[in-house]
Amino acid sequence: MCTVTLEYNQSNALARRKLAALLATGLFVQKTASHSEEQLHDSNNHPTKEELKAHRELRDAVLEHSRKTMSPIIARYL
């Protein structure tokens, strides 16, 4: 289990609908952060080496997938 924090413009109707759709899938649950969790995040803003490595791996995988799926579309317009 992991925690994902989303920041969005609450006055944006599209953002609210997308959030509602995510929550409606049942794959995500909304919880409020306790005061102690907020203090932990405030005092520890630097990611660990493992978090950085995981982020880089995810970024590289997303970019590779994007290159593979967008190449035919881009080539069509060149």
N, C-alpha and C positions, 0 to 999 in steps of 0.2 A: 504494500500500500504506500502511496506517496501523496503529497499535498501539492496541488497546483493553485497558484494565486493568480487571479485574473483582475486586471484593472481595466475599466471601461467607462465611457461617458454614460452616466445613468439617465441623461436626458435624451439619449439617442435611441429611438424606437427599434431600429434594426439590431443594435447591440443587445437590447433587452430581449428581443425575440430569439436571437441566436443563443443567448444564455439560457433562456427558458427551454429551447429545443435540446440543448445539451443535458440539462437537468431532467428533462422528460424521458430521455433514453434509459434512465435508471443506471447508467454506467458511472455517473458522477453524483455525489451528494454535496450539499452545501452545508458548511459549518462555519461558525464564527470563531475567530481567533481569540484565545484567552489572553489575558493581560500578560501572563508569564511567557507565552509563545511570542508575543510582540516584542517583549524585552529581549528575548533570546535572539530574534532576528535583527533587532537594532544593534545589539552589541557584537554580533558576528556577521558582518556584511561581506566578508571575504570567503569565496568558495574554497573548498578543499581541493587537493590535487586530483582526487578521485572524481569529484564533481566536474572539474575542468575537463578531465579526460573524457568523461561520459558526454559532456556537452559537445566537445569537438567531434566525437564519434557520431553523435546524432546529427550535428550540423553537416558533416561530410556525407552521411547517408542521405540526408534530405537533398543536398545539392546534387549528388550523383543521380538520384531518382528524378529530380527536376530536369537534369540534362538529358536523360534517356527519354522522358515522356514529352518534353518540349521540342526536341530536335526535329521531328517530322513536321510539326506545326510551323516552326520558324523557317525550315527549309522550303515550305510551300510558298512563303511570301518573299523569298529572296530571288 
